[in-house]
Amino acid sequence: MKIAIPDLISNSYFPAAAAVELGFFKAEGLDMTLELIFPMDKALEVLRDGKIDFVGGSAHSVPFAFPGWKGAKLLAGLAQNMYWFLILRADLKAKKGDINAIKGLNIGAAPLVELGLKRMLIESGIDIERDKVKIGPVPGAFLGENKNFGVAAAKALQAGLIDGFWANGMGAEVAVRSGAGTMVIDARRGDGPPGAIHYTMPVMITSDAMIARNPDAVGAAVRALVKTQQALKADISLATKVGRKLFPAAEAELIADVVKRDLPFYDPSISHEFVKGMTAFQWHMGLLKEDVGYDDIVATQFSKYWKS
């Protein structure tokens, strides 16, 4: 079996990678391999085409490959809340929480990820065109050996190729520690407009076809994820162990600090409140054009494992 994530050297989908590397999938009887498929839309297309079994990725992105939420389900949260950071050039001296500091700047963001920033700006009264905010790809992201968008964004910021970026906690950590960047918005912890935390969250996703074909394996995958989250909470040094297997040396030594900050959000549940907020966001951003309910989005038959 295969699980894909769209960003490797990152905290965003770390529990999925850790479940493979720490043997929790194997302990549940699943011979699972980890694949990097970037960007998120491509990973979902490969899931739709039946070439992988699971995706660890952003919940809001699912309708890109499964319009109207037909054919895929969310299984469990990898962590709670929208999980990206707005980092701006340190010399701008922007204050934490001051989203207006983005005006006139060139911001790097990955496909589908950028939708969260765009909606946040709209709800903050910022007009992207009027206020001359440019949001686009990061130069050099996912070229050669680079397997992380956030780290690529941090390097582009250091090189002066962009004014800021909207990306994961690893990229934010690298940029801030280097002195090149200032953290302005931490979406997971409530910066930005009310409700922004529910635009999306990192989740484990599978297809309806996989659920029909092998429900026992799907249940086992959820149990493995929950046990991984619990293990990381109990022993944060496991994050370094995983990082040393998967990451370059510098990022491997940073990952435990980044994951440690995320541990309070390591809850596999997917709430009705989240689904309501996410679907409203999807409507606003054109990803959803018809009414869908909680049961259309969440594979509720596996929710019994969230508290196992």
N, C-alpha and C positions, 0 to 999 in steps of 0.2 A: 504494500500500500504506500501511497505517497501523500504528503502534506506539503503544500507550497506556501511560501510567504513572499511578499513583494519587496522586502527590505531585510537584509541579513544582519549587518553590524549595527544593531539597533536594540533599544528596549521595547519598541512598539509591539512586536509579536514574539517577544522573548519566551513567554511560557510555552508556546508551540514548539520552538526550537529546543528548549530545555527538556520538554517531554520526550523528544527523540533522543537527545544526547545523554540524558540521565537514566534512560531505560524504562520510563514509566509506560510508554506505549507497549514495549516488549513485555513488561510485567502483566499487562492486560491481555496478552496473547496476540498483539498486533506487530507484524514485521513492517515497521514504518520507516520510510526514508524521507529526508528533508530536501526540498528543492527551492531554489531562488527563481522566481518568475516575476520580472518587473516589466511594466508597472502593474498596478492592481487590476486594471481592466483586462490585461492579458491573462493574469492568473485566473480570473473568473471565467474567461472564455475557455481556457484549458479545462477547468472544472466542468463547465457546461458540455464540453465535447467528450467527457468521460476519460480523459487521459491522466487525471489525478483524482484523488478521493476526497481531500479536504483542502481548505484554504484557511490560513490564519491571516486575517486582513480587516479592512475597514467596513463596518456594517452598512453604511450608507451607500456603498458602491455596488451592492449586489444587483440592483435593477439595471445596471449598465449591460450586463450579460444575460440577466433573467428579467425581462421587462414585466412590470406589474407584480414582481415577486413570484412569478410562476416558474417552478422548477428548482428552487433552492430554499434552504432554511438556515437560520442562525441556530447554533447548538448550545453555545455557552460563551460568556465573556472571557476574554483573555485578561482584561482589566476594565475598570469602569471609566466612563467619561471620554470626551474628545481629548486627544493625547498629544497635540502638537503645540509648538512654541513659536512665537514671533521673536526673532533675534534681529537686532539692527546694529549697524556699525557703531563701535564704541565711541568714536569721535563725535557722533551726533549727540551724545549725552542724553539720550531719551530716558525718561523716568518709567519705572515699572507701572503698568496699567494705562499708560498714555498712548492709546491706539492712534490718536491723531498725529503722532510723530511719523507715521507711515506716509504721510502726504508727500507727493513729489518723488518718491523713491522707487527703485527697481528691485523687486522682491522675487526670489526664487522659490518655486513650489512645484511639487510633483503633480502629474495628472490625477484628477479626482480629489486629491488632497487639497488642491487649491480652492475647491468649492467651499470648504469650511471657512477659510480666510475671507473669501469674497462675501459670504453671507454675514460674517461677523462685521465686516466693514459697512455693509448696507445697514445693518441694525444699529450701528454706531453713528449713522448719519454721514458717512463718508461716501462720496460719489467717485467711483474709480476713474472715470474719464475726466470729470471736472477737477478732481483733486490730483490728477496726473500720477496715479499709482499704476505702475507696470508690474504685472504678475505673470511670470513665465518660467520656462525651464532653466535649470542651473547648468551653466557651461561645464562640460566634462562629467556630468553625472552618469554613472553606469557605463563608463568607457574603460576598457582594459580590465585591470584587476579590481577596480573600485566596485564594491558590492553594497554600498550604503549611500542613500540619497542625502541623509543628514550630514555625514562626514564630508561628502563631496561639496555640499552647500557651505559648510564651515571653511573648507579650503578655498572655495571661490570667494567667500567674504574676505578672508585673509589676503587674497590676491587682488582685491579691489574690483572684481568682476561684477559684483552685485552689491546693493546697499543693505540687504538683509535677506532673511529667508524664513519660511514657514515650514518647519520640519520636526523631526522627533527629538527625544531627550538626549540621545547620544550626540547628535549634531550640535544641539544647544550646549551641551557640556564641553565639547571640544572648542567651540567658538568662544565661550565665556572664559574658560581656563587659559586659552591662548592670549586673552586680552583683546581679541579682534571684535568681539561682539558683546552686546548688552541684552539681557533677557527682558523683553518688554511685556509680552503676554504669555502667561502659562494657562492654557485653556482648561486643562484637567482640574486645576485648583480654583477655578471660578473667575479668572480674569476675563474681561469682555462683557458683552451684553447678557442679561439674564436668559437662561435657556440654552446658551451656546454649548454648555457641557453635554447636552443631549443631541447635538447634531449627528454625532457618530460615536463609536467606541470600537476597540479592537476585539474581534470575535473569532470563533471557529465556525466555519461555514461548510456545509456539504450540500449535495444535490438531492432532490427528491428521489432520483433514480438510485442513488447509493443507499438511502434510507430503506427503499423498497427491496433492494437486492440483499442487503446485509445489515439489518437493524441491530443485531447483536454487536457487530463491529463498531457501529456508530455509538452505541451506548458505552462500549469499552473505551472509545476515544475520549468521550466526555469524562469518564471516570479518571482516565490517565491525566487529562488536563487539570482536573480538580486536585488530584494528588500532587501534581507538580507544583501548583500554586502553594499548597500547604507545606510542601518540602522546602520551597524557597523562603517562606515565612519563618520556618523553623531554623533554617541554616543558610544565611545569605552567602556564605562562602561557596555554595554550590553554583552561584551565578558566575563567580570567577572561574570555576572548573569548566563550565560550559563555554565561557568567553575564550578561554585558552585553547579550546578545541576549534572554535569557529572564527575568531576575530584576529586581526593583527595585534601585535604585542601591546601597543599603546592603548587601544580601545578595550582589550581584554582586561587590563588593570583598572579601567574606569567603570566597567559594567556593573560591578557589585554596588558601587555608590549610587548609580543611576537607578538600578532596580530597587535598592533599599528604599528610596523615596517613593517608589511606586507601590510598595507592598500594601499600604492601606487601601489601595484600589484593586487588589487582587481578590476579586469577588466574581464568581462565574455566573451569577444570576443576570437575567435580562428582564428588566422591569417594564411594566405597562407604561410607566411615566417616560422611560427612555424611548420606547417604541413610538409613543405619541409625539415626542419631541423630534425624533429622527424623521418620521414620515412627514411632519410639517416642513422640516428642512428640505426633504426630497421634493416636495411639491414646489416650494419656492425656487429650487435650483433646476427644475425641469426633469428630475429623475423619476418622478412618479406622476401619472396622469389618471389614476383611478383609485377609488377607495380600497384600502386593504386593512385587515384587522390583525390583531396580535397573533392569532393562530395561523394566519397566512404567512407570517414572518418567522415565528419561533417554532422549532420542533419541540412542542411542549411535552411530548411523551418521554423526553430525556431529561426534563427539568428535575426529576426526582434525584438525579445524581449530583445536582449542584451543591447539596448539603451533605454529601456522603463523606 
